[in-house]
Amino acid sequence: MSTQHNEPSKTVGRQMATLLAGLYDQSQTTFALADAQKITGLSPKLASSLLHKAARRGLVSRLKPGVFVIVPQELGSTKVYAGNPYLAATKLAGNAPVFISHASAMEIHRMVTQPQLAVFASSSKRVRSRVLHGTEFRFVSVRPEQYFGTTKHWVTKQEGMDVSNLERTIIDGLRQPEYCGGVTEVAKGLWMRHNDINAARLVDYALRLGIGAVIRRLGYLLELYRLAPENELARLRNELSDTYLLLDPILPKEGPHLRRWRIQLNVTSQELETIRTT
């Protein structure tokens, strides 16, 4: 597709140069209208006008009203750019507390073998899921008391975001396997990082959430992969009710029932065992 000659070029005026230099000095690629005002000394109206023109010229890209990201020069004539997808997710959440979770956290923690297409984040406030510049941002609701088990992930020296830690990532994957590609993918992630995972913390988190399906799935996997001592498994087993739940809720309801964990094995133990050898 040829570029129209009447499109404004990516030239940088004096005020825009001041803004970009100020942002780069702070190692800040994603910024708000208030940041632009502070750096340039312009009024809200003039700063807004400056950014509107900069977006038209492809110097910055608008993530949402009042929030922008610098478009790297090496992208040439590209004008549509969301920046670091994890940073973009936190900016889209606005003031809502948010942490990167599920498949996206698995990617950050090197627990996946294929690239993730959507960006997942959890928030204790309702945040609308949306598609931005071709990337799907999925926001998962958690209750305020379920906001725990996070760590800081830095993208630049100044820019970082909360991400679920290794153990919380596994727990969220077992709670909502559909956001991680299924229980088998979560099991792969667990095994890939099993040397770094704290089994007692996993059990603590599962009991703190108090969700029966998570307790069953975690207990079964820890026992299958021999990753936890008997006293930790007993803590989980003590919380089981009589109801049988599916090992993987996104797969058909079939397979044998395992009484010890009150779970229906609709993924074979053989399939899960092969993970350890791949």
Backbone as CSV, one residue per row, in Angstrom:
resi,resn,N_x,N_y,N_z,CA_x,CA_y,CA_z,C_x,C_y,C_z
1,MET,0.853,-1.189,0.000,0.000,0.000,0.000,0.892,1.243,0.000
2,SER,0.721,2.126,-0.972,1.602,3.295,-1.046,1.164,4.355,-0.060
3,THR,2.139,5.103,0.439,1.844,6.172,1.387,1.325,7.376,0.621
4,GLN,0.249,7.985,1.093,-0.285,9.191,0.467,0.701,10.333,0.663
5,HIS,0.936,11.118,-0.407,1.898,12.219,-0.306,1.392,13.359,0.565
6,ASN,0.040,13.453,0.719,-0.482,14.565,1.508,-0.490,14.283,3.008
7,GLU,-0.024,13.087,3.399,0.041,12.790,4.837,1.184,13.568,5.473
8,PRO,0.957,14.151,6.655,2.043,14.884,7.293,3.190,13.948,7.653
9,SER,4.408,14.422,7.516,5.565,13.568,7.805,5.829,13.538,9.306
10,LYS,6.742,12.646,9.693,7.063,12.501,11.115,8.106,13.523,11.563
11,THR,7.882,14.761,11.178,8.818,15.794,11.626,8.460,16.208,13.048
12,VAL,9.469,16.622,13.790,9.273,16.962,15.198,9.504,18.457,15.393
13,GLY,8.473,19.149,15.870,8.607,20.581,16.164,9.294,20.783,17.514
14,ARG,9.539,22.055,17.838,10.290,22.377,19.063,9.608,21.849,20.323
15,GLN,8.277,22.093,20.438,7.570,21.660,21.659,7.532,20.140,21.766
16,MET,7.343,19.500,20.613,7.297,18.035,20.609,8.676,17.469,20.951
17,ALA,9.725,18.119,20.455,11.093,17.668,20.769,11.353,17.772,22.274
18,THR,10.857,18.865,22.885,10.994,19.050,24.343,10.283,17.916,25.086
19,LEU,9.060,17.607,24.617,8.272,16.550,25.270,8.968,15.191,25.148
20,LEU,9.398,14.850,23.934,10.041,13.541,23.715,11.333,13.422,24.530
21,ALA,12.123,14.500,24.549,13.371,14.475,25.317,13.082,14.278,26.804
22,GLY,12.063,14.982,27.301,11.682,14.855,28.714,11.225,13.451,29.065
23,LEU,10.445,12.837,28.155,9.953,11.475,28.393,11.109,10.475,28.345
24,TYR,11.999,10.650,27.356,13.142,9.733,27.243,14.071,9.865,28.451
25,ASP,14.227,11.084,28.958,15.055,11.296,30.163,14.516,10.501,31.347
26,GLN,13.185,10.359,31.383,12.539,9.636,32.492,12.336,8.154,32.165
27,SER,12.902,7.686,31.028,12.688,6.298,30.548,11.204,5.969,30.500
28,GLN,10.417,6.917,30.015,8.956,6.748,30.002,8.469,6.706,28.567
29,THR,7.892,5.581,28.155,7.394,5.458,26.782,5.884,5.670,26.715
30,THR,5.204,5.344,27.794,3.754,5.522,27.862,3.480,6.682,28.814
31,PHE,2.626,7.593,28.416,2.454,8.798,29.229,1.029,9.349,29.117
32,ALA,0.676,10.213,30.047,-0.656,10.823,30.077,-0.568,12.295,29.667
33,LEU,-1.714,12.868,29.396,-1.789,14.286,29.043,-1.129,15.144,30.126
34,ALA,-1.335,14.776,31.399,-0.749,15.532,32.521,0.775,15.540,32.449
35,ASP,1.380,14.414,32.009,2.844,14.368,31.855,3.303,15.364,30.791
36,ALA,2.535,15.421,29.684,2.879,16.331,28.587,2.811,17.790,29.048
37,GLN,1.781,18.122,29.827,1.640,19.488,30.351,2.838,19.842,31.227
38,LYS,3.199,18.907,32.111,4.271,19.149,33.078,5.613,19.386,32.371
39,ILE,5.898,18.570,31.356,7.185,18.668,30.667,7.260,19.906,29.773
40,THR,6.150,20.214,29.074,6.185,21.326,28.108,5.776,22.663,28.725
41,GLY,5.077,22.601,29.871,4.577,23.836,30.480,3.356,24.400,29.763
42,LEU,2.756,23.601,28.861,1.581,24.068,28.110,0.299,23.903,28.932
43,SER,-0.725,24.666,28.559,-2.038,24.507,29.185,-2.636,23.179,28.723
44,PRO,-3.662,22.653,29.446,-4.279,21.393,29.024,-4.747,21.430,27.565
45,LYS,-5.331,22.558,27.149,-5.874,22.668,25.789,-4.756,22.607,24.751
46,LEU,-3.663,23.367,24.998,-2.545,23.387,24.039,-1.780,22.063,24.023
47,ALA,-1.627,21.464,25.210,-0.954,20.153,25.279,-1.763,19.107,24.524
48,SER,-3.085,19.161,24.683,-3.987,18.232,23.994,-3.881,18.409,22.475
49,SER,-3.828,19.650,22.037,-3.712,19.957,20.607,-2.368,19.442,20.062
50,LEU,-1.296,19.646,20.835,0.034,19.169,20.449,0.024,17.648,20.243
51,LEU,-0.599,16.931,21.184,-0.633,15.467,21.116,-1.536,14.976,19.992
52,HIS,-2.611,15.693,19.745,-3.525,15.335,18.652,-2.768,15.392,17.321
53,LYS,-2.004,16.482,17.140,-1.213,16.632,15.897,-0.109,15.580,15.842
54,ALA,0.536,15.320,16.983,1.614,14.319,17.026,1.086,12.929,16.675
55,ALA,-0.151,12.633,17.105,-0.766,11.335,16.781,-1.056,11.247,15.288
56,ARG,-1.519,12.358,14.704,-1.799,12.369,13.262,-0.516,12.168,12.457
57,ARG,0.585,12.666,12.975,1.876,12.533,12.282,2.565,11.205,12.597
58,GLY,1.991,10.415,13.500,2.583,9.116,13.821,3.753,9.174,14.780
59,LEU,3.859,10.291,15.535,4.933,10.396,16.540,4.536,9.697,17.836
60,VAL,3.239,9.774,18.131,2.696,9.069,19.298,1.441,8.329,18.851
61,SER,1.020,7.359,19.629,-0.208,6.615,19.341,-1.099,6.695,20.573
62,ARG,-2.396,6.885,20.358,-3.332,7.059,21.469,-3.831,5.693,21.934
63,LEU,-3.648,5.400,23.219,-4.137,4.139,23.784,-5.586,4.265,24.213
64,LYS,-5.908,5.379,24.830,-7.272,5.706,25.246,-7.286,7.204,25.520
65,PRO,-8.455,7.823,25.739,-8.471,9.265,25.967,-7.469,9.696,27.042
66,GLY,-6.554,10.592,26.646,-5.590,11.127,27.613,-4.373,10.273,27.882
67,VAL,-4.258,9.112,27.213,-3.098,8.224,27.424,-2.465,7.886,26.069
68,PHE,-1.146,8.082,25.971,-0.430,7.928,24.701,0.832,7.093,24.895
69,VAL,1.359,6.613,23.768,2.643,5.902,23.787,3.496,6.464,22.649
70,ILE,4.801,6.599,22.874,5.712,7.082,21.821,5.859,5.979,20.765
71,VAL,5.734,6.340,19.495,5.960,5.376,18.411,7.454,5.402,18.070
72,PRO,8.164,4.280,18.235,9.611,4.270,17.964,9.920,4.667,16.518
73,GLN,10.968,5.435,16.328,11.338,5.916,14.982,11.615,4.760,14.026
74,GLU,12.146,3.665,14.569,12.507,2.554,13.683,11.296,1.879,13.035
75,LEU,10.090,2.224,13.490,8.885,1.651,12.875,8.495,2.392,11.595
76,GLY,9.304,3.381,11.196,9.054,4.073,9.930,7.737,4.827,9.924
77,SER,6.913,4.548,8.896,5.665,5.318,8.744,4.508,4.760,9.573
78,THR,4.765,3.721,10.368,3.703,3.151,11.208,3.125,4.209,12.147
79,LYS,1.791,4.209,12.244,1.154,5.156,13.167,0.392,4.425,14.272
80,VAL,0.095,3.147,14.006,-0.695,2.372,14.956,0.250,1.508,15.772
81,TYR,0.336,1.791,17.052,1.335,1.127,17.906,0.834,1.161,19.342
82,ALA,0.902,0.012,20.022,0.391,-0.041,21.403,1.518,-0.078,22.434
83,GLY,2.782,-0.108,21.973,3.895,-0.169,22.920,3.977,-1.537,23.583
84,ASN,4.614,-1.588,24.753,4.694,-2.850,25.488,3.274,-3.270,25.888
85,PRO,2.839,-4.471,25.490,1.440,-4.845,25.745,1.063,-4.904,27.228
86,TYR,2.044,-5.269,28.085,1.734,-5.346,29.522,1.560,-3.948,30.112
87,LEU,2.416,-3.018,29.681,2.272,-1.629,30.130,0.957,-1.050,29.624
88,ALA,0.636,-1.368,28.359,-0.613,-0.876,27.778,-1.816,-1.360,28.596
89,ALA,-1.765,-2.613,29.044,-2.873,-3.163,29.848,-3.063,-2.371,31.131
90,THR,-1.947,-2.026,31.799,-2.068,-1.282,33.056,-2.593,0.127,32.794
91,LYS,-2.217,0.708,31.653,-2.708,2.054,31.324,-4.195,2.013,30.987
92,LEU,-4.623,0.948,30.303,-6.044,0.812,29.949,-6.911,0.667,31.201
93,ALA,-6.324,0.112,32.266,-7.081,-0.074,33.518,-7.240,1.243,34.279
94,GLY,-6.507,2.276,33.846,-6.632,3.578,34.508,-6.171,3.516,35.951
95,ASN,-7.029,3.957,36.865,-6.671,3.964,38.286,-7.006,2.654,38.999
96,ALA,-7.590,1.712,38.269,-7.970,0.445,38.904,-6.722,-0.362,39.248
97,PRO,-6.683,-0.987,40.453,-5.550,-1.865,40.777,-5.547,-3.054,39.813
98,VAL,-4.403,-3.352,39.236,-4.366,-4.383,38.195,-3.034,-5.120,38.235
99,PHE,-3.075,-6.428,37.955,-1.827,-7.185,37.784,-1.940,-8.081,36.556
100,ILE,-0.819,-8.253,35.852,-0.775,-9.131,34.682,-0.922,-10.573,35.182
101,SER,-1.775,-11.351,34.519,-2.116,-12.674,35.069,-2.293,-13.712,33.961
102,HIS,-2.625,-14.927,34.392,-2.977,-16.032,33.499,-1.900,-16.256,32.426
103,ALA,-2.317,-16.411,31.146,-1.351,-16.763,30.094,-0.255,-15.709,29.943
104,SER,-0.589,-14.429,30.183,0.419,-13.365,30.040,1.473,-13.465,31.136
105,ALA,1.044,-13.770,32.355,2.000,-13.970,33.457,2.850,-15.209,33.174
106,MET,2.232,-16.244,32.612,2.992,-17.452,32.260,4.084,-17.106,31.250
107,GLU,3.761,-16.219,30.317,4.754,-15.810,29.313,5.904,-15.045,29.978
108,ILE,5.582,-14.117,30.874,6.605,-13.341,31.586,7.520,-14.274,32.394
109,HIS,6.912,-15.297,33.017,7.676,-16.224,33.873,8.308,-17.386,33.091
110,ARG,8.277,-17.303,31.748,8.855,-18.363,30.903,8.248,-19.733,31.226
111,MET,6.912,-19.777,31.190,6.195,-21.024,31.468,5.400,-21.479,30.244
112,VAL,5.675,-20.864,29.093,4.939,-21.241,27.878,5.920,-21.573,26.767
113,THR,5.432,-22.347,25.800,6.290,-22.734,24.678,5.881,-21.996,23.404
114,GLN,4.654,-21.408,23.378,4.252,-20.664,22.191,3.838,-19.242,22.570
115,PRO,3.974,-18.287,21.639,3.613,-16.898,21.970,2.127,-16.750,22.256
116,GLN,1.793,-15.835,23.153,0.405,-15.602,23.542,-0.185,-14.487,22.691
117,LEU,-1.436,-14.658,22.278,-2.053,-13.691,21.373,-2.817,-12.609,22.121
118,ALA,-3.436,-12.966,23.244,-4.181,-11.970,24.030,-3.362,-11.585,25.254
119,VAL,-3.672,-10.422,25.821,-3.026,-9.973,27.056,-4.052,-10.085,28.174
120,PHE,-3.699,-10.809,29.246,-4.604,-11.012,30.376,-4.133,-10.229,31.590
121,ALA,-5.075,-9.578,32.248,-4.777,-8.863,33.485,-5.957,-9.025,34.433
122,SER,-5.681,-9.057,35.729,-6.731,-9.193,36.742,-6.858,-7.894,37.517
123,SER,-8.101,-7.512,37.824,-8.328,-6.268,38.562,-9.461,-6.460,39.556
124,SER,-9.339,-5.752,40.693,-10.403,-5.814,41.704,-11.503,-4.793,41.397
125,LYS,-11.344,-4.070,40.273,-12.429,-3.211,39.787,-12.814,-3.695,38.406
126,ARG,-14.013,-3.353,37.973,-14.459,-3.807,36.653,-13.756,-2.987,35.567
127,VAL,-13.017,-3.640,34.703,-12.353,-2.966,33.584,-12.834,-3.637,32.300
128,ARG,-13.210,-2.817,31.340,-13.773,-3.358,30.091,-12.669,-3.986,29.237
129,SER,-12.907,-5.220,28.786,-11.980,-5.860,27.845,-12.143,-5.178,26.495
130,ARG,-11.058,-5.099,25.736,-11.156,-4.426,24.433,-10.039,-4.892,23.507
131,VAL,-10.182,-4.557,22.236,-9.122,-4.820,21.255,-8.514,-3.474,20.904
132,LEU,-7.192,-3.381,21.006,-6.489,-2.131,20.729,-5.379,-2.414,19.731
133,HIS,-5.429,-1.746,18.590,-4.410,-1.922,17.541,-4.157,-3.398,17.252
134,GLY,-5.233,-4.178,17.215,-5.120,-5.591,16.852,-4.786,-6.541,17.987
135,THR,-4.530,-6.025,19.198,-4.238,-6.887,20.351,-5.459,-6.923,21.269
136,GLU,-5.848,-8.132,21.678,-6.986,-8.264,22.597,-6.497,-8.141,24.038
137,PHE,-7.134,-7.265,24.798,-6.835,-7.088,26.221,-8.017,-7.629,27.014
138,ARG,-7.771,-8.687,27.796,-8.838,-9.329,28.574,-8.626,-9.031,30.054
139,PHE,-9.613,-8.405,30.671,-9.519,-8.079,32.098,-10.411,-9.030,32.891
140,VAL,-9.808,-9.700,33.857,-10.488,-10.704,34.682,-10.773,-10.082,36.051
141,SER,-11.993,-10.229,36.512,-12.357,-9.633,37.811,-11.948,-10.535,38.969
142,VAL,-11.347,-9.936,39.991,-11.074,-10.644,41.257,-11.638,-9.789,42.382
143,ARG,-12.035,-10.437,43.468,-12.508,-9.660,44.617,-11.304,-9.010,45.299
144,PRO,-11.497,-7.868,45.972,-10.365,-7.178,46.604,-9.506,-8.090,47.484
145,GLU,-10.148,-9.009,48.220,-9.376,-9.895,49.116,-8.603,-10.971,48.336
146,GLN,-8.897,-11.086,47.024,-8.175,-12.058,46.192,-6.993,-11.410,45.470
147,TYR,-6.750,-10.141,45.765,-5.627,-9.433,45.139,-4.383,-9.649,46.002
148,PHE,-3.662,-10.732,45.733,-2.436,-11.046,46.486,-1.530,-11.912,45.619
149,GLY,-0.294,-12.086,46.081,0.634,-12.958,45.343,1.171,-12.309,44.081
150,THR,1.519,-11.006,44.177,2.049,-10.322,43.000,3.501,-9.908,43.230
151,THR,4.183,-9.644,42.126,5.565,-9.188,42.177,5.729,-8.105,41.118
152,LYS,6.819,-7.353,41.164,7.020,-6.255,40.209,7.798,-6.753,38.994
153,HIS,7.341,-6.369,37.812,8.045,-6.708,36.570,8.389,-5.391,35.887
154,TRP,9.696,-5.165,35.648,10.142,-3.889,35.073,10.350,-4.021,33.573
155,VAL,9.798,-3.068,32.836,9.948,-3.030,31.379,11.079,-2.075,31.012
156,THR,11.118,-0.912,31.684,12.244,0.014,31.556,12.695,0.318,32.991
157,LYS,13.714,1.188,33.131,14.181,1.537,34.482,13.073,2.156,35.314
158,GLN,12.182,2.887,34.654,11.131,3.617,35.378,9.756,2.959,35.282
159,GLU,9.553,2.150,34.261,8.201,1.640,34.001,8.086,0.156,34.345
160,GLY,7.178,-0.135,35.231,6.946,-1.524,35.612,5.479,-1.731,35.937
161,MET,5.131,-2.967,36.217,3.748,-3.265,36.588,3.730,-4.483,37.508
162,ASP,2.627,-4.669,38.213,2.459,-5.863,39.035,2.148,-7.048,38.123
163,VAL,2.720,-8.187,38.448,2.416,-9.429,37.747,2.269,-10.508,38.813
164,SER,1.380,-11.456,38.575,1.234,-12.544,39.552,2.563,-13.283,39.661
165,ASN,2.955,-13.647,40.896,4.208,-14.394,41.058,4.025,-15.832,40.547
166,LEU,5.089,-16.615,40.563,5.031,-17.975,40.005,3.861,-18.779,40.571
167,GLU,3.752,-18.766,41.903,2.719,-19.600,42.554,1.314,-19.089,42.235
168,ARG,1.130,-17.774,42.292,-0.195,-17.220,42.007,-0.593,-17.481,40.551
169,THR,0.403,-17.451,39.656,0.131,-17.717,38.238,-0.420,-19.130,38.053
170,ILE,0.184,-20.100,38.752,-0.306,-21.489,38.687,-1.735,-21.573,39.243
171,ILE,-1.960,-20.922,40.377,-3.284,-20.964,41.018,-4.350,-20.366,40.101
172,ASP,-4.043,-19.222,39.487,-5.006,-18.603,38.567,-5.261,-19.489,37.355
173,GLY,-4.199,-20.161,36.892,-4.356,-21.081,35.768,-5.249,-22.262,36.101
174,LEU,-5.157,-22.737,37.338,-6.009,-23.865,37.763,-7.435,-23.398,38.058
175,ARG,-7.578,-22.135,38.385,-8.915,-21.587,38.638,-9.653,-21.346,37.322
176,GLN,-8.946,-20.782,36.340,-9.557,-20.456,35.044,-8.653,-20.956,33.917
177,PRO,-8.604,-22.277,33.724,-7.703,-22.836,32.703,-7.986,-22.292,31.305
178,GLU,-9.232,-21.830,31.084,-9.598,-21.321,29.752,-8.789,-20.079,29.366
179,TYR,-8.211,-19.396,30.358,-7.387,-18.212,30.064,-5.904,-18.561,29.938
180,CYS,-5.608,-19.860,29.924,-4.203,-20.305,29.838,-4.028,-21.424,28.813
181,GLY,-5.077,-21.742,28.074,-4.978,-22.819,27.090,-5.298,-24.196,27.628
182,GLY,-5.865,-24.259,28.851,-6.260,-25.543,29.423,-5.323,-26.026,30.524
183,VAL,-5.792,-27.016,31.277,-5.026,-27.533,32.425,-3.685,-28.121,31.989
184,THR,-3.646,-28.732,30.792,-2.387,-29.329,30.328,-1.309,-28.257,30.175
185,GLU,-1.682,-27.067,29.671,-0.715,-25.964,29.520,-0.247,-25.463,30.893
186,VAL,-1.179,-25.414,31.857,-0.814,-24.997,33.221,0.147,-26.021,33.827
187,ALA,-0.145,-27.302,33.599,0.722,-28.378,34.109,2.120,-28.277,33.487
188,LYS,2.176,-27.944,32.192,3.474,-27.759,31.526,4.252,-26.630,32.193
189,GLY,3.550,-25.525,32.444,4.180,-24.372,33.093,4.692,-24.720,34.481
190,LEU,3.881,-25.470,35.216,4.260,-25.909,36.565,5.540,-26.746,36.492
191,TRP,5.572,-27.666,35.524,6.736,-28.543,35.431,7.971,-27.791,34.930
192,MET,7.784,-26.858,33.983,8.918,-26.090,33.449,9.644,-25.312,34.551
193,ARG,8.898,-24.839,35.549,9.490,-24.017,36.610,9.444,-24.702,37.986
194,HIS,9.279,-26.045,37.991,9.061,-26.733,39.278,10.217,-26.552,40.274
195,ASN,11.430,-26.341,39.761,12.567,-26.150,40.671,12.510,-24.820,41.417
196,ASP,11.760,-23.863,40.867,11.690,-22.522,41.467,10.398,-22.288,42.253
197,ILE,9.502,-23.263,42.210,8.177,-23.067,42.823,8.170,-23.570,44.265
198,ASN,7.527,-22.790,45.132,7.416,-23.124,46.550,6.072,-23.835,46.773
199,ALA,6.138,-25.151,47.036,4.916,-25.958,47.157,4.035,-25.498,48.318
200,ALA,4.655,-25.148,49.462,3.866,-24.697,50.622,3.113,-23.411,50.295
201,ARG,3.757,-22.527,49.520,3.095,-21.275,49.137,1.922,-21.562,48.194
202,LEU,2.113,-22.517,47.283,1.022,-22.915,46.382,-0.187,-23.375,47.199
203,VAL,0.070,-24.202,48.195,-1.013,-24.720,49.043,-1.658,-23.576,49.828
204,ASP,-0.835,-22.688,50.383,-1.366,-21.519,51.108,-2.307,-20.703,50.231
205,TYR,-1.869,-20.431,49.009,-2.681,-19.615,48.093,-3.997,-20.314,47.750
206,ALA,-3.921,-21.632,47.493,-5.134,-22.383,47.144,-6.138,-22.335,48.292
207,LEU,-5.640,-22.503,49.525,-6.529,-22.484,50.696,-7.054,-21.068,50.940
208,ARG,-6.225,-20.069,50.656,-6.659,-18.681,50.848,-7.786,-18.322,49.875
209,LEU,-7.691,-18.809,48.647,-8.770,-18.566,47.683,-10.015,-19.365,48.055
210,GLY,-9.777,-20.573,48.565,-10.888,-21.402,49.034,-11.821,-21.886,47.941
211,ILE,-11.291,-22.134,46.740,-12.111,-22.614,45.619,-11.852,-24.106,45.437
212,GLY,-12.917,-24.905,45.582,-12.803,-26.362,45.562,-12.102,-26.918,44.333
213,ALA,-12.401,-26.357,43.169,-11.807,-26.868,41.926,-10.292,-26.666,41.931
214,VAL,-9.845,-25.528,42.454,-8.400,-25.229,42.509,-7.711,-26.198,43.461
215,ILE,-8.330,-26.439,44.620,-7.763,-27.347,45.626,-7.601,-28.758,45.045
216,ARG,-8.625,-29.221,44.328,-8.580,-30.561,43.722,-7.502,-30.653,42.648
217,ARG,-7.508,-29.699,41.724,-6.559,-29.741,40.600,-5.118,-29.620,41.088
218,LEU,-4.899,-28.720,42.041,-3.546,-28.526,42.565,-3.066,-29.789,43.280
219,GLY,-3.906,-30.335,44.151,-3.533,-31.541,44.893,-3.165,-32.679,43.962
220,TYR,-3.996,-32.861,42.934,-3.761,-33.945,41.982,-2.427,-33.768,41.259
221,LEU,-2.145,-32.544,40.766,-0.899,-32.306,40.012,0.342,-32.397,40.909
222,LEU,0.251,-31.840,42.112,1.399,-31.907,43.035,1.734,-33.353,43.366
223,GLU,0.691,-34.162,43.547,0.913,-35.579,43.860,1.459,-36.327,42.642
224,LEU,0.868,-36.075,41.480,1.285,-36.753,40.249,2.758,-36.480,39.942
225,TYR,3.173,-35.226,40.094,4.554,-34.842,39.780,5.496,-34.933,40.988
226,ARG,4.945,-35.408,42.120,5.719,-35.573,43.361,6.472,-34.278,43.716
227,LEU,5.714,-33.188,43.769,6.300,-31.872,44.035,6.027,-31.348,45.442
228,ALA,5.250,-32.125,46.224,4.935,-31.652,47.576,4.947,-32.823,48.547
229,PRO,5.411,-32.594,49.786,5.395,-33.663,50.793,3.963,-33.987,51.224
230,GLU,3.786,-35.135,51.847,2.456,-35.612,52.240,1.719,-34.623,53.142
231,ASN,2.438,-33.951,54.064,1.735,-33.047,54.985,1.082,-31.867,54.233
232,GLU,1.702,-31.425,53.121,1.100,-30.346,52.321,-0.116,-30.865,51.556
233,LEU,-0.008,-32.076,51.005,-1.145,-32.676,50.297,-2.321,-32.878,51.247
234,ALA,-2.008,-33.268,52.496,-3.064,-33.498,53.502,-3.824,-32.201,53.798
235,ARG,-3.113,-31.078,53.804,-3.785,-29.780,54.041,-4.846,-29.527,52.974
236,LEU,-4.543,-29.910,51.747,-5.519,-29.747,50.659,-6.654,-30.762,50.781
237,ARG,-6.271,-32.022,51.071,-7.279,-33.083,51.133,-8.308,-32.829,52.233
238,ASN,-7.864,-32.184,53.316,-8.781,-31.896,54.430,-9.915,-30.951,54.047
239,GLU,-9.731,-30.226,52.951,-10.730,-29.226,52.549,-11.717,-29.746,51.510
240,LEU,-11.574,-31.001,51.081,-12.421,-31.510,49.997,-13.844,-31.783,50.451
241,SER,-14.794,-31.424,49.586,-16.191,-31.818,49.815,-16.421,-33.105,49.023
242,ASP,-17.645,-33.629,49.047,-17.914,-34.906,48.365,-18.122,-34.756,46.858
243,THR,-18.288,-33.536,46.397,-18.574,-33.310,44.975,-17.356,-33.601,44.105
244,TYR,-17.621,-34.227,42.951,-16.554,-34.465,41.980,-16.562,-33.333,40.949
245,LEU,-15.385,-32.796,40.654,-15.263,-31.727,39.661,-14.308,-32.159,38.551
246,LEU,-14.413,-31.533,37.391,-13.574,-31.891,36.250,-12.146,-31.392,36.436
247,LEU,-11.195,-32.199,35.984,-9.801,-31.759,36.010,-9.639,-30.563,35.065
248,ASP,-10.211,-30.669,33.857,-10.140,-29.538,32.917,-11.551,-29.155,32.475
249,PRO,-12.055,-27.991,32.944,-13.434,-27.604,32.661,-13.703,-27.264,31.201
250,ILE,-12.635,-27.105,30.380,-12.896,-26.758,28.977,-12.937,-27.998,28.078
251,LEU,-12.741,-29.184,28.677,-12.796,-30.432,27.910,-14.070,-31.210,28.249
252,PRO,-14.465,-32.160,27.377,-15.711,-32.918,27.629,-15.704,-33.643,28.979
253,LYS,-16.923,-33.841,29.498,-17.108,-34.498,30.797,-17.016,-36.011,30.596
254,GLU,-15.807,-36.532,30.722,-15.583,-37.968,30.510,-14.363,-38.386,31.326
255,GLY,-14.110,-39.712,31.363,-12.926,-40.194,32.077,-13.256,-40.689,33.479
256,PRO,-12.307,-41.431,34.078,-12.538,-42.041,35.392,-12.582,-41.009,36.530
257,HIS,-13.245,-41.395,37.622,-13.301,-40.551,38.822,-12.208,-40.998,39.793
258,LEU,-11.456,-40.057,40.314,-10.409,-40.358,41.289,-10.921,-39.918,42.658
259,ARG,-11.226,-40.904,43.500,-11.871,-40.591,44.772,-10.962,-39.759,45.681
260,ARG,-9.652,-40.033,45.649,-8.735,-39.379,46.580,-8.751,-37.855,46.443
261,TRP,-9.007,-37.399,45.216,-9.048,-35.936,45.001,-10.431,-35.450,44.556
262,ARG,-11.428,-36.357,44.594,-12.796,-35.997,44.174,-12.746,-35.264,42.821
263,ILE,-12.071,-35.926,41.869,-11.864,-35.270,40.574,-12.129,-36.258,39.447
264,GLN,-12.717,-35.762,38.351,-12.930,-36.595,37.170,-11.801,-36.312,36.185
265,LEU,-11.043,-37.360,35.872,-9.831,-37.199,35.066,-10.159,-37.193,33.569
266,ASN,-10.565,-36.018,33.065,-10.849,-35.923,31.624,-9.597,-35.538,30.817
267,VAL,-8.442,-35.532,31.496,-7.124,-35.535,30.832,-6.424,-36.754,31.426
268,THR,-5.865,-37.613,30.599,-5.269,-38.844,31.141,-3.983,-38.531,31.897
269,SER,-3.715,-39.351,32.907,-2.476,-39.168,33.673,-1.258,-39.408,32.769
270,GLN,-1.440,-40.291,31.739,-0.340,-40.549,30.811,0.043,-39.262,30.057
271,GLU,-0.992,-38.538,29.631,-0.741,-37.291,28.885,0.005,-36.296,29.774
272,LEU,-0.407,-36.209,31.047,0.250,-35.279,31.975,1.647,-35.759,32.348
273,GLU,1.838,-37.085,32.378,3.165,-37.642,32.712,4.175,-37.358,31.592
274,THR,3.696,-37.340,30.327,4.644,-37.122,29.213,5.260,-35.741,29.266
275,ILE,4.588,-34.799,29.948,5.120,-33.430,30.089,6.513,-33.458,30.722
276,ARG,6.704,-34.385,31.646,7.994,-34.444,32.380,9.143,-34.905,31.495
277,THR,8.812,-35.547,30.377,9.873,-36.092,29.522,10.116,-35.245,28.286
278,THR,9.260,-34.214,28.058,9.435,-33.379,26.851,10.252,-32.150,27.169
